[in-house]
């Protein structure tokens, strides 16, 4: 009986460690992709790097690039699709044109 209880504890700890490691890897990889993203980069390239987003939304009123900027340009139809990759205390978002090119990005903090 003791052997079974220890096995369950060890297996549970290993599973939790693996899930945590996977989450942290995904978060770090998404952050690196976000940081290195360039205007005009294709949606396909970003998707192939970090996978499907957690949310797909319509674009907002402004075109953001690298966080809170003073007087960001208005979205005059350049951004058609806003996709988010959600994590525990923040999220990374990418805005794409109708042609699938990156036109905006934003990091949400402590939502």
Residue, then its C-alpha position, 0 to 999 in steps of 0.5 A: x500500500x505504501x508503495x502504491x501511495x508513493x507511486x501516485x505522488x511521484x507520478x502526480x509530481x512528474x505530470x505537474x512538472x511536465x505540464x508546468x514546463x510545457x506552459x513555461x516553454x510555450x510562454x517563452x516561445x510566444x514572447x520571443x516570437x512577439x518580440x521578433x515579429x516585424x511589420x508585414x510578416x505573414x500570419x502563416x509564419x507566426x502560426x507555424x512558429x507558435x500555433x493556433x491562438x487562444x482567441x480570434x477577435x475583430x481589430x480595435x480602433x488603433x494600431x499598436x506596436x510594442x505596448x502603450x505608445x503615445x498617439x498610436x495611429x488609428x486603424x483605418x481598415x488596415x487591421x482585420x483580425x486580432x488574435x490573442x495568446x493568453x497566459x496567466x498574467x498577460x497576453x500577446x496579441x497580433x493584428x493582421x490585414x486582410x492579406x494576412x500580414x502583420x500590422x499591429x501587436x500588443x502585450x496585455x499585462x495583468x488582465 
